[in-house]
Amino acid sequence: TLEKADFIKTSRDGYRVTLATTSQAVADAVAEPHWMVHLSLLPEVLAQLRERDVETAARAALARSKAAAARLGYLLDEAQVPVPASLRDLKPQARTELVPGRRGPYSTRWRVYG
């Protein structure tokens, strides 16, 4: 919900807008994979995040679902970004797809089809 989300309120050209932080946008993308229009860019975004922002995204993904956390772990591995402490002990029980309806290479660690 928006109350728990990490966001910034601002205005532009007289319009009030609410923007998700990068960490929240990452968590939203892995929690709602049909929102990931530009999936190929997400590993690049992850590679640019500071360690604390990766941890923030991981905690937010975990709060959404284990599937979201597993997708994030998969993407962190793809981006060669160290997995934060909050995800290290995650042992997903169910398989999930990075993109619904698409089954690419399977990660046994994360139980995610890429």
C-alpha positions in Angstrom: 0.0 0.0 0.0 1.1 3.6 -0.5 1.2 4.3 3.2 4.0 1.7 3.6 5.7 2.6 0.3 8.9 4.6 0.1 8.1 7.6 -2.0 8.7 11.3 -2.6 6.1 14.0 -3.0 6.9 16.8 -5.3 5.4 19.1 -7.9 6.2 19.8 -11.5 4.7 22.6 -13.6 2.0 23.2 -11.0 1.0 19.5 -10.7 1.6 17.5 -7.5 3.1 14.1 -8.1 4.2 11.2 -6.0 7.3 9.3 -7.1 8.6 6.0 -5.9 12.2 5.9 -4.8 14.5 3.7 -6.8 14.4 1.0 -4.1 10.6 1.1 -4.0 10.4 0.9 -7.8 12.6 -2.2 -7.8 10.5 -3.8 -5.1 7.3 -2.9 -7.0 8.8 -4.4 -10.2 9.7 -7.7 -8.7 6.4 -7.9 -6.7 4.3 -7.1 -9.8 6.3 -8.5 -12.7 3.8 -7.5 -15.3 4.8 -3.9 -14.5 8.4 -4.7 -15.7 8.1 -3.2 -19.2 11.9 -2.9 -19.5 13.0 -6.0 -17.6 16.4 -6.0 -19.5 17.3 -2.7 -17.7 16.6 -3.9 -14.2 20.0 -5.6 -13.6 21.7 -2.4 -14.8 19.7 -0.4 -12.3 20.6 -2.8 -9.5 24.3 -2.6 -10.4 24.1 1.2 -9.8 22.4 1.0 -6.4 24.2 1.7 -3.1 24.4 -1.3 -0.7 21.9 0.2 1.6 19.4 0.8 -1.2 19.8 -2.8 -2.3 19.0 -3.8 1.3 16.0 -1.5 1.4 14.7 -3.0 -1.9 15.2 -6.5 -0.5 13.3 -5.8 2.7 10.5 -4.2 0.7 10.4 -7.2 -1.7 10.3 -9.6 1.3 7.4 -7.7 2.8 5.5 -8.1 -0.5 6.1 -11.9 -1.0 8.7 -14.6 -1.1 8.3 -14.8 -4.8 9.2 -11.1 -5.1 12.2 -11.6 -2.9 13.3 -14.6 -5.0 12.9 -12.6 -8.2 15.1 -9.9 -6.7 17.7 -12.4 -5.6 17.8 -13.8 -9.2 18.2 -10.4 -10.7 20.9 -9.5 -8.2 22.8 -12.6 -9.2 22.4 -11.6 -12.9 23.7 -8.2 -12.2 26.6 -9.6 -10.1 25.5 -7.5 -7.1 26.1 -9.0 -3.6 22.9 -10.4 -2.1 22.0 -8.5 1.0 21.8 -10.1 4.4 18.0 -10.1 4.4 17.9 -12.4 1.4 20.9 -14.7 2.1 18.9 -17.3 4.1 15.8 -17.2 1.9 14.9 -20.7 0.7 12.0 -20.3 -1.7 9.6 -23.3 -1.6 7.7 -22.6 -4.8 9.0 -22.0 -8.3 8.1 -18.7 -9.9 8.7 -16.9 -13.2 10.6 -13.7 -13.6 8.0 -12.7 -16.2 4.6 -14.4 -16.0 4.1 -16.8 -18.9 7.8 -16.9 -19.9 10.0 -19.7 -18.8 13.7 -19.0 -19.4 16.7 -20.6 -17.7 15.9 -21.9 -14.3 17.9 -20.9 -11.1 17.9 -23.7 -8.6 19.1 -21.2 -5.9 16.2 -18.8 -6.3 13.7 -21.2 -7.9 13.0 -18.6 -10.6 12.6 -19.1 -14.3 14.5 -16.3 -15.9 
